Amino acid sequence: MKGEINLFPWRERQREEQKKNFVMISGGAGFLALFLAFIDWSYQAYRLDDQIQANQLISSAQQDLDIELKQIEQINTNDQIQFKQIQFLHHLQGQRPVTARLMDELVRLLPEDLHLEKVSRNGSGLTLEGKAVHPSTVSTLLRQLEHSIWFQNAVIRSFVMPDELPSSQSADVHHESRYGRYVVTVDLSNIALDLPHSKSP
């Protein structure tokens, strides 16, 4: 038994060495894991910050684009308003000869014993008001209007005779005080700008 070697201390030292190595390896692995986690977190934070900056740039560009679009819309609106104003002025200038020709045609169609006192226009309609010696005189006016290329759908809206006059004026049937008042409407929707070159039948 004296020649036996005691291996217990050696085994203890070996276990201690193995424990130290295990602790060092575990600590190194933990440190490496923490280091890798820190690198990954830093990279993700960098990507997030970069994405935030990109979103801010996109938002700023979108706001600038919205401002430019509003400015373009305002310019287009102003252009449309100016275009409509120019169209309206051209329309008025184009209607001047039509209006003059219209009045000239109307005066030539008035029969005798009929006076025109008021002419008013509402859209494509024309209203004539005045005095006439008899309803048949107004009927003659209606026929004249219907035969003109300028007017259509002539209608007598009213004809009111005056109250009975004293006998001193009853013999004079053409006395203006005996004229009845009439209201006639006609339609002007067929008028075109080239009509002044035409002639009524």
Backbone as a chain_set.jsonl record, in Angstrom:
{"seq": "MKGEINLFPWRERQREEQKKNFVMISGGAGFLALFLAFIDWSYQAYRLDDQIQANQLISSAQQDLDIELKQIEQINTNDQIQFKQIQFLHHLQGQRPVTARLMDELVRLLPEDLHLEKVSRNGSGLTLEGKAVHPSTVSTLLRQLEHSIWFQNAVIRSFVMPDELPSSQSADVHHESRYGRYVVTVDLSNIALDLPHSKSP", "coords": {"N": [[0.811, -1.201, 0.0], [2.136, 1.09, 0.409], [3.209, 1.883, -1.949], [1.225, 3.055, -3.503], [-0.235, 5.757, -5.403], [-1.59, 8.877, -4.534], [-4.227, 10.236, -6.077], [-6.164, 12.056, -5.579], [-5.758, 14.877, -4.875], [-4.822, 15.817, -7.28], [-6.96, 15.373, -8.956], [-8.781, 17.078, -7.794], [-7.583, 19.532, -8.325], [-7.781, 19.448, -11.061], [-10.546, 19.511, -11.42], [-11.047, 21.993, -10.372], [-9.681, 23.565, -12.207], [-11.183, 23.005, -14.45], [-13.63, 24.081, -13.662], [-12.915, 26.777, -13.491], [-12.227, 27.235, -16.132], [-14.727, 26.768, -17.302], [-16.252, 28.775, -16.137], [-14.905, 31.004, -17.166], [-15.285, 30.614, -19.912], [-18.084, 30.691, -20.002], [-18.528, 33.278, -19.044], [-17.181, 34.713, -21.015], [-18.746, 33.981, -23.222], [-21.197, 35.052, -22.4], [-20.511, 37.734, -22.26], [-19.845, 38.134, -24.934], [-22.355, 37.65, -26.055], [-23.795, 39.747, -24.918], [-22.387, 41.855, -26.061], [-22.86, 41.441, -28.788], [-25.629, 41.746, -28.732], [-25.766, 44.429, -27.993], [-24.559, 45.602, -30.244], [-26.459, 44.864, -32.179], [-28.713, 46.205, -31.177], [-27.805, 48.842, -31.382], [-27.546, 49.007, -34.137], [-30.218, 48.621, -34.958], [-31.327, 50.855, -33.729], [-30.025, 52.82, -35.157], [-31.049, 52.325, -37.718], [-33.743, 52.865, -37.193], [-33.641, 55.588, -36.505], [-32.705, 56.552, -38.935], [-34.871, 55.867, -40.541], [-36.823, 57.479, -39.374], [-35.839, 60.021, -40.021], [-36.006, 59.817, -42.813], [-38.797, 59.61, -43.084], [-39.504, 62.123, -42.124], [-38.357, 63.721, -44.103], [-39.901, 62.882, -46.284], [-42.441, 63.712, -45.381], [-42.012, 66.492, -45.252], [-41.478, 67.003, -47.953], [-43.952, 66.257, -48.987], [-45.599, 68.207, -47.84], [-44.547, 70.491, -49.065], [-45.221, 69.839, -51.686], [-48.005, 69.836, -51.486], [-48.43, 72.547, -50.981], [-47.507, 73.632, -53.396], [-49.351, 72.457, -55.145], [-51.726, 73.672, -54.255], [-51.128, 76.305, -54.924], [-50.983, 76.024, -57.689], [-53.639, 75.258, -58.194], [-54.904, 77.611, -57.384], [-53.874, 79.369, -59.286], [-54.955, 78.195, -61.588], [-57.65, 78.554, -61.012], [-57.832, 81.354, -61.005], [-57.125, 81.786, -63.67], [-59.302, 80.554, -64.931], [-61.358, 82.216, -64.05], [-60.591, 84.647, -65.231], [-60.729, 83.841, -67.89], [-63.473, 83.296, -68.172], [-64.442, 85.854, -67.708], [-63.38, 87.186, -69.923], [-64.697, 85.764, -71.925], [-67.311, 86.554, -71.327], [-67.163, 89.305, -71.846], [-66.583, 89.229, -74.596], [-68.935, 88.06, -75.399], [-70.777, 90.063, -74.76], [-69.866, 92.095, -76.475], [-70.316, 90.834, -78.88], [-73.074, 90.709, -78.785], [-73.94, 93.295, -79.106], [-74.409, 94.294, -81.864], [-76.508, 92.559, -82.399], [-78.485, 93.3, -80.561], [-79.025, 95.938, -81.397], [-79.952, 95.425, -83.999], [-82.136, 93.894, -83.364], [-83.842, 95.714, -82.019], [-84.287, 97.484, -84.108], [-85.647, 95.829, -85.909], [-87.904, 95.275, -84.388], [-89.171, 97.793, -84.156], [-89.872, 98.235, -86.815], [-91.841, 96.355, -87.119], [-94.047, 97.195, -85.724], [-97.491, 97.853, -85.78], [-99.782, 100.4, -87.04], [-101.495, 102.707, -84.835], [-100.585, 101.617, -82.502], [-98.636, 101.804, -79.673], [-95.409, 101.485, -78.368], [-94.171, 101.273, -75.204], [-92.518, 100.161, -73.283], [-89.794, 97.923, -73.07], [-88.56, 94.927, -71.984], [-86.093, 92.539, -71.077], [-85.671, 89.158, -70.218], [-83.558, 86.764, -69.781], [-83.977, 84.535, -72.356], [-86.355, 85.604, -73.062], [-88.634, 88.194, -74.103], [-90.382, 91.055, -73.132], [-93.041, 93.07, -74.051], [-94.597, 96.183, -73.604], [-97.279, 98.487, -73.736], [-99.553, 100.747, -75.464], [-102.594, 100.273, -77.271], [-105.038, 100.727, -79.848], [-107.002, 98.8, -80.144], [-107.772, 95.361, -79.402], [-107.42, 93.842, -81.731], [-105.412, 95.173, -83.037], [-103.209, 94.529, -81.503], [-103.202, 91.815, -82.062], [-102.445, 91.914, -84.711], [-99.813, 92.759, -84.359], [-98.817, 90.476, -83.118], [-98.925, 88.595, -85.207], [-97.117, 89.777, -87.001], [-94.78, 89.561, -85.516], [-94.51, 86.771, -85.35], [-93.979, 86.154, -87.988], [-91.446, 87.031, -88.314], [-87.95, 86.254, -88.403], [-86.612, 86.659, -86.109], [-88.18, 86.481, -83.835], [-90.317, 84.375, -81.833], [-93.098, 82.365, -80.727], [-94.939, 84.392, -79.874], [-97.054, 85.919, -77.579], [-100.025, 87.3, -76.292], [-100.335, 88.672, -73.211], [-101.997, 90.27, -71.667], [-104.714, 92.56, -72.066], [-106.062, 95.571, -71.454], [-108.758, 97.626, -71.439], [-109.459, 101.15, -71.14], [-111.413, 102.876, -68.573], [-114.871, 103.886, -69.078], [-115.227, 106.794, -71.078], [-116.071, 110.328, -70.975], [-118.865, 111.552, -72.946], [-118.023, 113.538, -74.698], [-115.638, 112.759, -75.753], [-116.181, 110.377, -76.875], [-116.678, 110.114, -79.579], [-114.261, 110.287, -80.871], [-112.458, 107.788, -81.676], [-109.836, 107.258, -81.977], [-108.505, 108.674, -80.143], [-105.865, 109.002, -77.857], [-106.288, 108.554, -75.176], [-108.213, 106.65, -75.143], [-107.004, 104.315, -75.726], [-106.194, 100.907, -75.114], [-104.268, 99.085, -72.665], [-101.571, 96.878, -73.21], [-99.825, 93.751, -72.819], [-97.262, 91.88, -74.079], [-95.466, 88.903, -74.747], [-92.49, 87.481, -76.1], [-90.328, 84.986, -77.569], [-86.812, 84.733, -77.691], [-84.963, 82.771, -78.205], [-83.994, 81.633, -80.537], [-82.213, 83.36, -81.688], [-79.202, 84.097, -83.343], [-75.709, 85.008, -83.714], [-75.143, 85.587, -86.336], [-77.437, 86.397, -87.474], [-78.083, 89.144, -88.017], [-77.381, 89.58, -90.65], [-79.376, 88.474, -92.073], [-82.667, 88.736, -93.537], [-85.93, 89.748, -92.68], [-89.01, 88.178, -93.696]], "CA": [[0.0, 0.0, 0.0], [2.982, 2.252, 0.452], [3.568, 2.317, -3.299], [0.076, 3.651, -4.202], [-0.166, 7.21, -5.6], [-2.863, 9.53, -4.188], [-4.656, 11.087, -7.203], [-7.27, 12.942, -5.175], [-5.436, 16.305, -5.035], [-4.703, 16.151, -8.724], [-8.327, 15.442, -9.504], [-9.39, 18.314, -7.284], [-7.041, 20.646, -9.097], [-8.326, 19.363, -12.421], [-11.928, 20.0, -11.361], [-11.0, 23.44, -10.173], [-9.311, 24.143, -13.489], [-12.351, 22.885, -15.348], [-14.633, 25.077, -13.222], [-12.446, 28.105, -13.898], [-12.383, 27.337, -17.595], [-16.165, 26.867, -17.607], [-16.698, 30.129, -15.757], [-14.335, 31.954, -18.12], [-15.973, 30.433, -21.191], [-19.465, 31.188, -19.842], [-18.471, 34.739, -18.964], [-16.86, 35.22, -22.359], [-19.923, 33.81, -24.089], [-22.195, 36.044, -21.99], [-20.053, 39.06, -22.689], [-19.988, 38.19, -26.391], [-23.783, 37.765, -26.342], [-24.188, 41.131, -24.612], [-21.767, 42.735, -27.05], [-23.631, 41.276, -30.037], [-26.949, 42.36, -28.521], [-25.569, 45.871, -28.038], [-24.344, 45.962, -31.647], [-27.742, 44.746, -32.874], [-29.566, 47.31, -30.715], [-27.279, 50.079, -31.983], [-27.873, 48.988, -35.567], [-31.658, 48.843, -35.073], [-31.572, 52.252, -33.38], [-29.559, 53.609, -36.3], [-32.039, 52.157, -38.793], [-34.953, 53.57, -36.783], [-33.373, 57.014, -36.649], [-32.639, 56.823, -40.372], [-36.246, 55.797, -41.05], [-37.527, 58.677, -38.896], [-35.38, 61.125, -40.849], [-36.589, 59.636, -44.145], [-40.212, 59.963, -42.984], [-39.584, 63.581, -42.006], [-38.094, 64.271, -45.436], [-41.09, 62.615, -47.112], [-43.506, 64.588, -44.902], [-41.689, 67.858, -45.681], [-41.674, 67.065, -49.398], [-45.393, 66.202, -49.218], [-46.14, 69.527, -47.508], [-44.154, 71.399, -50.15], [-46.02, 69.478, -52.861], [-49.372, 70.321, -51.243], [-48.412, 74.007, -51.165], [-47.395, 73.885, -54.833], [-50.63, 72.092, -55.762], [-52.686, 74.725, -53.937], [-50.779, 77.468, -55.733], [-51.392, 75.717, -59.066], [-55.1, 75.33, -58.22], [-55.277, 79.03, -57.323], [-53.568, 79.939, -60.597], [-55.961, 77.688, -62.527], [-58.926, 79.211, -60.701], [-57.732, 82.732, -61.508], [-57.165, 81.717, -65.134], [-60.681, 80.263, -65.329], [-62.16, 83.425, -63.827], [-60.244, 85.596, -66.283], [-61.248, 83.318, -69.165], [-64.921, 83.515, -68.182], [-64.668, 87.296, -67.866], [-63.106, 87.509, -71.328], [-65.818, 85.215, -72.701], [-68.486, 87.394, -71.104], [-66.954, 90.556, -72.584], [-66.756, 88.923, -76.01], [-70.367, 87.836, -75.616], [-71.44, 91.371, -74.775], [-69.492, 92.779, -77.709], [-71.01, 90.175, -79.979], [-74.51, 90.949, -78.697], [-74.291, 94.689, -79.425], [-75.112, 94.42, -83.144], [-77.762, 91.804, -82.331], [-79.475, 94.122, -79.852], [-79.417, 97.047, -82.273], [-80.767, 94.867, -85.097], [-83.387, 93.442, -82.747], [-84.688, 96.88, -81.804], [-84.674, 97.991, -85.412], [-86.668, 94.916, -86.439], [-89.122, 95.43, -83.587], [-89.817, 99.062, -84.512], [-90.466, 98.113, -88.15], [-92.99, 95.447, -87.074], [-95.169, 97.78, -84.986], [-98.568, 98.375, -86.623], [-100.31, 101.721, -86.678], [-102.371, 102.761, -83.66], [-100.005, 100.845, -81.405], [-97.475, 102.486, -79.122], [-94.537, 100.668, -77.522], [-93.685, 102.126, -74.129], [-91.516, 99.509, -72.44], [-89.255, 96.642, -73.529], [-87.696, 94.328, -70.955], [-85.603, 91.221, -71.462], [-85.375, 88.245, -69.113], [-83.016, 85.569, -70.399], [-84.325, 84.444, -73.776], [-87.697, 86.144, -73.25], [-88.777, 89.641, -74.263], [-91.724, 91.525, -72.765], [-93.396, 94.35, -74.667], [-95.725, 96.828, -72.946], [-97.635, 99.759, -74.357], [-100.963, 101.045, -75.669], [-103.121, 99.943, -78.601], [-106.41, 101.198, -79.99], [-107.954, 97.698, -80.128], [-107.077, 94.068, -79.31], [-107.039, 93.353, -83.058], [-104.12, 95.788, -83.354], [-102.203, 93.693, -80.837], [-103.152, 90.568, -82.828], [-101.61, 92.197, -85.894], [-98.431, 92.75, -83.884], [-98.412, 89.09, -82.884], [-98.675, 87.972, -86.514], [-95.875, 90.339, -87.517], [-93.678, 88.972, -84.76], [-94.382, 85.366, -85.716], [-93.44, 86.072, -89.352], [-90.055, 87.48, -88.282], [-87.008, 85.209, -88.01], [-86.036, 87.029, -84.826], [-89.098, 86.255, -82.721], [-91.176, 83.206, -81.91], [-94.006, 82.163, -79.588], [-95.496, 85.66, -79.397], [-98.296, 85.683, -76.828], [-100.555, 88.464, -75.588], [-100.579, 88.313, -71.818], [-103.153, 91.007, -71.15], [-105.155, 93.759, -72.775], [-107.024, 96.209, -70.556], [-109.317, 98.861, -71.982], [-109.677, 102.153, -70.095], [-112.793, 103.069, -68.127], [-115.715, 104.64, -70.011], [-114.904, 108.218, -71.116], [-117.22, 111.215, -71.207], [-119.398, 111.515, -74.313], [-117.334, 114.513, -75.532], [-114.515, 112.103, -76.39], [-116.596, 109.073, -77.37], [-116.67, 110.074, -81.043], [-112.882, 110.174, -81.343], [-112.02, 106.456, -81.259], [-108.392, 107.196, -82.053], [-107.916, 109.488, -79.09], [-104.929, 108.15, -77.127], [-106.834, 108.216, -73.864], [-109.1, 105.498, -75.303], [-106.202, 103.134, -76.024], [-106.036, 99.907, -74.059], [-102.89, 98.729, -72.342], [-101.301, 95.477, -73.548], [-98.551, 93.125, -72.448], [-96.964, 90.797, -75.013], [-94.167, 88.253, -74.544], [-91.956, 86.733, -77.237], [-89.156, 84.174, -77.273], [-85.658, 85.099, -78.505], [-83.963, 81.715, -78.085], [-83.458, 81.249, -81.843], [-81.322, 84.392, -82.212], [-77.781, 83.759, -83.472], [-74.931, 86.213, -83.986], [-75.083, 85.878, -87.766], [-78.759, 86.773, -87.963], [-78.223, 90.492, -88.557], [-77.186, 89.584, -92.086], [-80.581, 87.939, -92.693], [-83.769, 89.682, -93.696], [-87.234, 89.218, -92.344], [-89.923, 88.145, -94.842]], "C": [[0.845, 1.252, 0.0], [3.291, 2.752, -0.952], [2.412, 2.957, -4.066], [0.216, 5.179, -4.251], [-1.539, 7.804, -5.303], [-3.202, 10.543, -5.303], [-5.742, 12.083, -6.795], [-6.921, 14.426, -5.312], [-5.346, 16.719, -6.507], [-6.069, 16.3, -9.374], [-9.053, 16.711, -9.022], [-8.897, 19.518, -8.074], [-7.625, 20.669, -10.522], [-9.763, 19.89, -12.453], [-11.98, 21.521, -11.187], [-10.646, 24.151, -11.481], [-10.496, 24.105, -14.462], [-13.441, 23.897, -14.972], [-14.232, 26.47, -13.677], [-12.618, 28.302, -15.408], [-13.849, 27.513, -17.987], [-16.698, 28.269, -17.303], [-16.18, 31.15, -16.757], [-15.031, 31.854, -19.471], [-17.4, 30.979, -21.115], [-19.488, 32.706, -19.777], [-18.15, 35.354, -20.305], [-18.034, 35.119, -23.299], [-21.004, 34.827, -23.731], [-21.822, 37.442, -22.432], [-20.201, 39.218, -24.202], [-21.452, 38.356, -26.788], [-24.271, 39.19, -26.066], [-23.624, 42.104, -25.636], [-22.515, 42.665, -28.381], [-25.02, 41.902, -29.909], [-26.844, 43.876, -28.583], [-25.358, 46.347, -29.477], [-25.655, 45.91, -32.421], [-28.676, 45.878, -32.479], [-29.124, 48.632, -31.333], [-27.645, 50.155, -33.459], [-29.366, 49.262, -35.787], [-32.011, 50.29, -34.741], [-31.146, 53.171, -34.522], [-30.565, 53.528, -37.449], [-33.331, 52.91, -38.456], [-34.786, 55.067, -36.942], [-33.323, 57.406, -38.128], [-34.031, 56.809, -40.99], [-37.052, 57.022, -40.628], [-37.133, 59.888, -39.74], [-35.954, 61.037, -42.265], [-38.07, 60.012, -44.147], [-40.399, 61.477, -42.871], [-39.336, 64.258, -43.347], [-39.299, 64.071, -46.355], [-42.242, 63.531, -46.718], [-43.272, 66.032, -45.343], [-41.906, 68.022, -47.179], [-43.16, 67.049, -49.741], [-46.044, 67.557, -48.924], [-45.793, 70.549, -48.59], [-44.978, 71.133, -51.406], [-47.457, 69.963, -52.716], [-49.452, 71.825, -51.456], [-48.355, 74.355, -52.65], [-48.703, 73.562, -55.551], [-51.693, 73.154, -55.489], [-52.412, 75.981, -54.758], [-51.205, 77.257, -57.188], [-52.906, 75.794, -59.203], [-55.573, 76.783, -58.206], [-55.016, 79.708, -58.655], [-54.602, 79.499, -61.626], [-57.313, 78.357, -62.3], [-58.935, 80.65, -61.228], [-57.8, 82.762, -63.031], [-58.583, 81.456, -65.626], [-61.566, 81.493, -65.162], [-61.887, 84.461, -64.917], [-60.792, 85.148, -67.632], [-62.756, 83.541, -69.268], [-65.248, 85.007, -68.348], [-64.433, 87.724, -69.313], [-64.232, 86.987, -72.217], [-67.059, 86.099, -72.561], [-68.367, 88.705, -71.865], [-67.121, 90.336, -74.081], [-68.231, 88.708, -76.348], [-71.123, 89.163, -75.682], [-71.128, 92.133, -76.062], [-70.195, 92.166, -78.909], [-72.497, 90.443, -79.988], [-74.904, 92.381, -79.064], [-74.962, 94.824, -80.778], [-76.43, 93.675, -83.158], [-78.844, 92.648, -81.671], [-79.95, 95.28, -80.72], [-80.316, 96.557, -83.407], [-82.121, 94.418, -84.581], [-84.343, 94.61, -82.552], [-85.164, 97.475, -83.132], [-85.775, 97.132, -86.028], [-87.985, 95.099, -85.703], [-89.868, 96.696, -83.961], [-90.508, 98.944, -85.868], [-91.699, 97.21, -88.166], [-94.202, 96.057, -86.37], [-96.234, 98.296, -85.942], [-98.98, 99.784, -86.202], [-101.266, 101.591, -85.506], [-101.884, 101.846, -82.535], [-98.719, 101.539, -80.966], [-96.702, 101.525, -78.2], [-93.895, 101.565, -76.476], [-92.556, 101.483, -73.311], [-91.112, 98.173, -73.053], [-88.313, 96.125, -72.444], [-87.341, 92.906, -71.367], [-85.252, 90.414, -70.228], [-84.882, 86.931, -69.711], [-83.296, 85.567, -71.887], [-85.725, 84.988, -74.057], [-87.696, 87.664, -73.332], [-90.219, 90.015, -73.954], [-91.935, 92.917, -73.333], [-94.629, 94.896, -73.954], [-95.996, 98.169, -73.622], [-99.137, 99.921, -74.473], [-101.357, 100.703, -77.099], [-104.582, 100.345, -78.645], [-107.417, 100.072, -79.833], [-107.163, 96.392, -79.962], [-106.646, 93.527, -80.668], [-105.704, 93.955, -83.5], [-102.976, 94.99, -82.722], [-102.086, 92.352, -81.564], [-102.319, 90.739, -84.092], [-100.137, 92.2, -85.514], [-97.942, 91.32, -83.675], [-98.094, 88.384, -84.199], [-97.364, 88.48, -87.111], [-94.661, 89.728, -86.814], [-93.431, 87.521, -85.153], [-93.775, 85.198, -87.109], [-91.967, 86.499, -89.415], [-89.155, 86.324, -87.857], [-86.393, 85.479, -86.642], [-86.878, 86.583, -83.636], [-89.884, 84.964, -82.935], [-92.018, 83.134, -80.634], [-94.494, 83.492, -79.004], [-96.869, 85.41, -78.779], [-98.719, 86.993, -76.179], [-100.946, 88.041, -74.179], [-101.781, 89.045, -71.231], [-103.465, 92.164, -72.085], [-106.282, 94.363, -71.948], [-107.469, 97.519, -71.181], [-109.541, 99.853, -70.848], [-111.137, 102.206, -69.685], [-113.553, 103.925, -69.147], [-115.406, 106.133, -69.897], [-116.168, 109.049, -71.273], [-117.616, 111.218, -72.68], [-118.685, 112.491, -75.235], [-116.16, 113.871, -76.264], [-114.91, 110.773, -77.023], [-116.543, 109.006, -78.882], [-115.265, 109.87, -81.585], [-112.306, 108.858, -80.85], [-110.508, 106.339, -81.271], [-107.713, 108.086, -81.015], [-107.086, 108.587, -78.178], [-105.442, 107.74, -75.767], [-107.765, 107.011, -73.923], [-108.314, 104.219, -75.607], [-106.183, 102.187, -74.823], [-104.56, 99.584, -73.838], [-102.685, 97.224, -72.584], [-99.945, 95.058, -72.981], [-98.369, 91.911, -73.34], [-95.59, 90.233, -74.685], [-93.775, 87.483, -75.795], [-90.69, 86.013, -76.794], [-88.034, 84.539, -78.231], [-84.614, 83.985, -78.575], [-83.357, 81.299, -79.419], [-82.472, 82.259, -82.41], [-79.888, 83.872, -82.23], [-77.026, 85.019, -83.869], [-74.864, 86.555, -85.459], [-76.432, 86.315, -88.332], [-78.876, 88.192, -88.474], [-78.004, 90.572, -90.055], [-78.424, 89.046, -92.825], [-81.643, 89.013, -92.778], [-85.067, 88.997, -93.335], [-88.101, 89.169, -93.584], [-90.918, 89.279, -94.818]], "O": [[0.377, 2.335, -0.35], [3.604, 3.929, -1.129], [2.615, 3.373, -5.206], [0.7, 5.811, -3.312], [-2.549, 7.283, -5.776], [-2.539, 11.571, -5.442], [-6.182, 12.88, -7.624], [-7.743, 15.18, -5.833], [-5.743, 17.817, -6.898], [-6.315, 17.182, -10.196], [-9.83, 17.319, -9.758], [-9.67, 20.401, -8.443], [-7.914, 21.721, -11.093], [-10.155, 20.61, -13.371], [-12.818, 22.218, -11.759], [-11.22, 25.186, -11.821], [-10.755, 25.063, -15.191], [-14.085, 24.488, -15.839], [-15.05, 27.245, -14.174], [-13.071, 29.341, -15.888], [-14.178, 28.296, -18.878], [-17.462, 28.857, -18.068], [-16.91, 32.056, -17.159], [-15.333, 32.868, -20.102], [-17.87, 31.643, -22.039], [-20.352, 33.349, -20.374], [-18.734, 36.361, -20.704], [-18.303, 36.033, -24.078], [-21.65, 35.396, -24.61], [-22.651, 38.222, -22.901], [-20.617, 40.266, -24.697], [-21.773, 39.092, -27.722], [-25.036, 39.767, -26.839], [-24.293, 43.058, -26.034], [-22.772, 43.687, -29.018], [-25.525, 42.512, -30.852], [-27.711, 44.541, -29.149], [-25.909, 47.37, -29.884], [-25.941, 46.798, -33.224], [-29.356, 46.452, -33.33], [-29.951, 49.441, -31.754], [-28.005, 51.215, -33.971], [-29.741, 50.027, -36.675], [-32.88, 50.886, -35.378], [-31.809, 54.165, -34.819], [-30.891, 54.538, -38.073], [-33.943, 53.52, -39.333], [-35.677, 55.745, -37.453], [-33.832, 58.455, -38.52], [-34.343, 57.63, -41.852], [-37.856, 57.545, -41.4], [-37.987, 60.684, -40.129], [-36.341, 62.05, -42.849], [-38.551, 60.65, -45.083], [-41.329, 62.042, -43.447], [-40.0, 65.233, -43.697], [-39.672, 64.97, -47.108], [-42.942, 64.066, -47.578], [-44.206, 66.719, -45.757], [-42.442, 69.033, -47.632], [-43.593, 67.736, -50.666], [-46.925, 68.003, -49.659], [-46.628, 71.364, -48.982], [-45.385, 72.062, -52.105], [-48.062, 70.438, -53.677], [-50.414, 72.327, -52.037], [-49.057, 75.254, -53.113], [-49.12, 74.292, -56.45], [-52.47, 73.501, -56.378], [-53.339, 76.641, -55.231], [-51.715, 78.169, -57.839], [-53.417, 76.323, -60.19], [-56.512, 77.148, -58.912], [-55.818, 80.522, -59.112], [-55.072, 80.302, -62.433], [-58.028, 78.685, -63.247], [-59.917, 81.101, -61.817], [-58.44, 83.634, -63.618], [-59.026, 82.052, -66.609], [-62.411, 81.784, -66.009], [-62.809, 85.072, -65.458], [-61.263, 85.966, -68.422], [-63.259, 83.928, -70.323], [-66.202, 85.372, -69.035], [-65.189, 88.524, -69.863], [-64.67, 87.669, -73.143], [-67.763, 86.362, -73.536], [-69.338, 89.172, -72.46], [-67.73, 91.159, -74.765], [-68.714, 89.104, -77.41], [-71.987, 89.363, -76.535], [-72.014, 92.741, -76.663], [-70.616, 92.867, -79.829], [-73.131, 90.417, -81.042], [-76.08, 92.652, -79.309], [-76.029, 95.435, -80.845], [-77.371, 94.087, -83.836], [-79.976, 92.711, -82.151], [-81.145, 95.569, -80.773], [-81.317, 97.194, -83.735], [-83.133, 94.543, -85.271], [-85.525, 94.509, -82.884], [-86.308, 97.913, -83.252], [-86.727, 97.658, -86.604], [-89.054, 95.081, -86.313], [-91.094, 96.671, -84.073], [-91.598, 99.484, -86.06], [-92.509, 97.272, -89.091], [-95.288, 95.48, -86.422], [-95.927, 99.094, -86.828], [-98.576, 100.283, -85.152], [-101.78, 100.509, -85.219], [-102.675, 101.365, -81.724], [-97.837, 101.822, -81.777], [-97.293, 100.846, -77.36], [-93.166, 102.5, -76.808], [-91.737, 102.186, -72.718], [-91.957, 97.393, -73.495], [-87.38, 96.818, -72.04], [-88.159, 92.173, -71.924], [-84.614, 90.918, -69.303], [-85.684, 86.082, -70.101], [-82.9, 86.488, -72.601], [-86.229, 84.847, -75.171], [-86.867, 88.333, -72.715], [-91.157, 89.385, -74.442], [-91.126, 93.822, -73.128], [-95.593, 94.166, -73.725], [-95.077, 98.883, -74.022], [-99.904, 99.333, -73.71], [-100.552, 100.827, -78.023], [-105.281, 100.315, -77.633], [-108.557, 100.316, -79.44], [-105.996, 96.332, -80.349], [-105.632, 92.835, -80.767], [-104.953, 93.328, -84.247], [-101.92, 94.804, -83.328], [-100.987, 91.807, -81.672], [-101.584, 89.837, -84.495], [-99.302, 91.697, -86.266], [-96.804, 90.987, -84.007], [-97.105, 87.658, -84.293], [-96.589, 87.7, -87.664], [-93.65, 89.422, -87.446], [-92.285, 87.091, -85.275], [-93.119, 84.191, -87.375], [-91.319, 86.344, -90.45], [-89.557, 85.5, -87.035], [-85.724, 84.611, -86.08], [-86.348, 86.335, -82.553], [-90.087, 84.522, -84.066], [-91.7, 83.747, -79.616], [-94.465, 83.691, -77.79], [-97.73, 84.771, -79.383], [-97.902, 87.706, -75.596], [-101.784, 87.159, -73.99], [-102.499, 88.497, -70.394], [-102.596, 92.671, -72.795], [-107.33, 93.743, -71.763], [-106.656, 98.412, -71.421], [-109.788, 99.445, -69.713], [-112.0, 101.65, -70.364], [-112.945, 104.604, -69.975], [-115.329, 106.681, -68.798], [-117.215, 108.53, -71.661], [-116.799, 110.922, -73.553], [-118.725, 112.307, -76.452], [-115.726, 114.386, -77.294], [-114.076, 110.11, -77.639], [-116.375, 107.916, -79.428], [-115.108, 109.32, -82.675], [-111.739, 108.789, -79.76], [-109.949, 105.434, -80.652], [-106.491, 108.23, -81.014], [-107.552, 107.522, -77.771], [-105.068, 106.685, -75.255], [-108.078, 106.413, -72.894], [-108.909, 103.149, -75.732], [-106.158, 102.621, -73.671], [-103.723, 99.787, -74.718], [-103.525, 96.407, -72.207], [-99.066, 95.876, -72.709], [-99.215, 91.017, -73.362], [-94.66, 90.98, -74.381], [-94.627, 86.904, -76.469], [-90.065, 86.369, -75.796], [-88.255, 84.646, -79.437], [-83.478, 84.243, -78.972], [-82.3, 80.669, -79.434], [-81.94, 82.05, -83.5], [-79.419, 83.282, -81.258], [-77.634, 85.993, -84.312], [-74.561, 87.695, -85.812], [-76.553, 86.572, -89.53], [-79.729, 88.436, -89.327], [-78.411, 91.553, -90.677], [-78.513, 89.148, -94.048], [-81.525, 90.072, -92.161], [-85.279, 87.824, -93.642], [-87.96, 90.026, -94.457], [-91.753, 89.386, -95.716]]}, "num_chains": 1, "name": "protein.A"}
